């Protein structure tokens, strides 16, 4: 990754094999805080346990606005940064939209991160 960001927000939901990427990103640097936006099943079955992992439970069958409000409430006052790392490898579009809306409503900027050719990378514009 180009730079270290202290906070990671990742969707941890459906998608065969997507948890592996989330785990790799969690291990990629010393995150101060990790927020996993997830459902009850994923929270109960996610085997990686760390003190700095916070689970935000949502229901993908709810409306986007309802999910967004839950995420905003859970993040409120817990992130002191101006920018966070986001990963959407896992989950579905409604969950992703709710997360982006919650991050923006919280006044945060974000960088998308992913695993590219086996390495964790920041996506988007790159300086030449």
C-alpha positions in Angstrom: 0.0 0.0 0.0 1.1 3.5 -0.7 0.6 4.8 2.9 -0.6 3.4 6.2 -4.1 4.4 7.3 -5.0 3.8 10.9 -8.6 2.6 10.3 -10.0 -0.1 8.1 -13.7 -0.6 7.3 -14.5 -3.8 5.4 -17.6 -5.5 4.4 -17.6 -9.1 5.7 -20.6 -10.9 4.3 -21.4 -13.2 1.4 -19.2 -14.2 -1.4 -17.3 -17.5 -1.6 -13.7 -17.0 -0.7 -14.0 -13.3 0.1 -13.1 -13.7 3.8 -9.6 -14.7 2.8 -9.0 -11.3 1.2 -10.4 -9.5 4.2 -8.1 -11.5 6.5 -5.1 -10.7 4.3 -5.9 -7.0 4.4 -6.3 -7.1 8.2 -2.8 -8.7 8.5 -1.3 -6.3 6.0 -0.5 -3.5 8.5 -1.0 -2.6 12.1 -4.5 -1.1 12.0 -5.5 0.9 15.0 -9.1 0.1 14.5 -10.9 -2.4 12.3 -14.7 -2.2 11.7 -16.2 -5.2 10.0 -19.7 -4.5 8.6 -21.3 -7.9 8.8 -24.3 -10.0 9.6 -24.8 -12.3 12.6 -23.7 -15.5 10.8 -20.5 -13.9 9.7 -19.7 -12.5 13.1 -20.3 -15.8 14.8 -18.2 -17.7 12.2 -15.3 -15.4 11.6 -12.4 -17.1 13.2 -9.9 -14.2 13.4 -10.1 -12.6 16.9 -8.3 -9.3 17.6 -8.9 -6.7 20.3 -9.1 -3.9 17.7 -11.8 -5.6 15.5 -15.3 -4.1 16.0 -18.3 -5.9 14.4 -21.1 -3.7 13.1 -24.2 -5.9 12.6 -26.5 -5.1 9.7 -29.3 -7.0 7.9 -28.9 -7.0 4.1 -32.7 -7.4 3.8 -33.3 -4.0 5.2 -33.4 -0.8 3.2 -30.0 0.9 2.4 -31.0 3.9 4.5 -31.7 1.7 7.6 -28.4 -0.1 7.2 -26.6 3.3 6.8 -28.1 4.7 10.0 -26.9 1.6 12.0 -23.4 2.0 10.6 -23.3 5.7 11.3 -24.4 5.1 14.9 -21.7 2.4 15.4 -18.9 4.6 13.9 -19.9 7.8 15.7 -17.1 9.1 17.9 -14.9 6.1 17.2 -12.8 7.3 14.3 -10.6 10.3 14.7 -9.0 10.2 11.3 -10.0 12.1 8.2 -9.5 9.2 5.9 -10.2 5.5 6.2 -9.4 2.4 4.1 -12.4 0.6 2.6 -12.7 -2.9 1.2 -15.8 -4.2 -0.5 -14.6 -7.6 -1.7 -17.2 -9.3 0.4 -20.9 -8.5 0.4 -23.5 -7.2 -2.0 -24.3 -3.8 -3.5 -26.8 -2.7 -0.9 -24.3 -3.3 1.9 -21.6 -1.4 -0.1 -23.9 1.6 -0.7 -24.8 1.8 2.9 -21.2 1.7 4.0 -20.2 4.4 1.5 -23.1 6.6 2.6 -22.3 6.1 6.3 -18.6 7.0 5.7 -19.5 10.1 3.7 -22.2 11.2 6.2 -19.6 10.8 9.0 -17.4 13.3 7.2 -14.7 10.8 6.3 -12.6 10.5 3.1 -11.7 7.0 2.0 -9.3 5.0 -0.1 -10.3 1.7 -1.6 -7.9 -1.1 -0.9 -7.8 -4.6 -2.3 -5.5 -7.6 -2.9 -3.9 -7.3 -6.3 -1.6 -10.0 -7.5 -1.2 -11.2 -4.0 -0.3 -7.8 -2.5 -2.6 -5.3 -0.6 -2.8 -2.2 -2.8 -4.5 1.2 -2.6 -6.7 1.5 -5.7 -7.3 4.6 -7.7 -5.2 7.4 -9.0 -1.5 6.8 -8.6 1.3 9.4 -8.9 3.6 8.7 -11.8 
